[in-house]
Amino acid sequence: MDFGGPLDRLPASSSNEPVDEVPREVQAVEPAESDQRNGGTALCLSGGGVRSILFHVGAIWRIVELGLLDQITRVSSVSAGSVVAAQLALNWHRLMDTSDGPSSAYREAIVDPLREFASHTTDFPAILRGILPGITAGGALAGAFSRRLYGDRTLQDLPDEPRFVINAANLGTSSVFRFSKPYAADYRVGLWTRPSLRIADAVAASGAFPPFFAPFFIDMSKHNASFQPSGDLSGDRAYSRGLYLADGSLFDSFAMDAVYHRCHTVLVSDGAGRTQAVAEATSRSDIVRQIPRLLTLYDLRVRNQTYRNLIGAYESNQRAGTYWGMRTDITQYQAPDALPCSFAETQVLAQIPTRLAALSSTLQEGLINWGYAVSDAALRRHVVRDAPPPPGFPFPSSGLGV
């Protein structure tokens, strides 16, 4: 049974692979009473720049139409996936009020604002601003998120349910750092309860990809906060008075660590693009491109192994759910009446660079269509098998080449 692969040169089936579960110490930062391992549905949103933002927008659109949104108990995100998660969180109650129709509310609250965000280049101007004294590229990125999407709302403006978890990497402790409404935490340092951090800062930290945006620094003294001790570094103020964070996908490509041991059903939306062959990037003098290239290759290796483990968990019935990705061949799902998508056309979309750079209206609509179509095929094949097929693409005039 296929669950939506393959990735680059990755076998679609991996049922013989051992399932490498999340280390127990990572779970220890969360109170035991919130454990939902025997139930609950998680939605995981990967990174991948504006490409993944719009892909996730399309995928969640179909989730809304299928009536699955109110079944989700946790949303976990990394990098650009956190841009979507935060917008979803801040509009959650509006989406649950279906008096105007769920699709209409979703379009106004999620689709239109994120398309507007995707119409502007954010990363390069932030890097340029980071050259100025007293300004960092990460801080400029957070400022852009605040101006264009979230304002000065904080983690305390997130809904109580479902639990939204924004993930970053703690460069000081080599651990995952999690932001949520009840707490922010690193299992080696401890819990920061009821964090007052702006959502824009948490999202910027989650997407602080090196070398330009990392480390993203959070000065704990500005929040008049401290950590409740829980780990081996909790007594060392060097690790708790300030946080040096980076892109969460460095540790957790699919944003699954925060949900895997707490939800039985795991839905993974993977907006990662296709890795291009670039012969000149191996040149000794091409250091500028070598660094991101090496990080991309490392991410691909980790992502492939995580994918194998996830598919193994599905096939062995350790977890329910499904995976869909930018590089998936939609025909592999064999879903009845799936929307027609040319594999060649979708692979062109997968080659859009991983940046927060402006995209044309046509590319935006194509990415949303693709996320909508492939999530529909995955969900109707593995989660809601009796659901009717979709009426068509969200943007019919920007179909996918069939």
Buried (B, 14 or more C-beta within 10 A) or exposed (E): EBBBBBBEEBEBBBEEBEBEBBEEEBBEBBEEEEEBEEEBBBBBBBBBBBBBBBBBBBBBBBBBBBEBBBBBBBBBBBBBBBBBBBBBBBBBEBBEEBEEEBBEBBBBBBBEBBBEBBEBBBBEBBBEBBEEEEBBBBBBBBBBBBEBBBBEBBBEBBBEEBBBBBBBBBBBBEBBBBBBBBBBBBBBBBBBEEBEBBBBBBBBBBBBBBEBBBBBBBEBEEBEBBBEEBBEBBEEEEBBEBBBBBBBBBBBBBBBBBBBBBBBBBBBBBBBBBBEEEEEBEEEEEEEEBEBBEBBEEBBEBBBBBBBBBBBBBBEEBBBBBBBBBBBBBEBBEBEEBBEBEBEBBBBBBEBEBBBBBBEEEBBBBBBBBBBBBBBBBBBBBBBEEBEEBEEBBBEEBBBEE
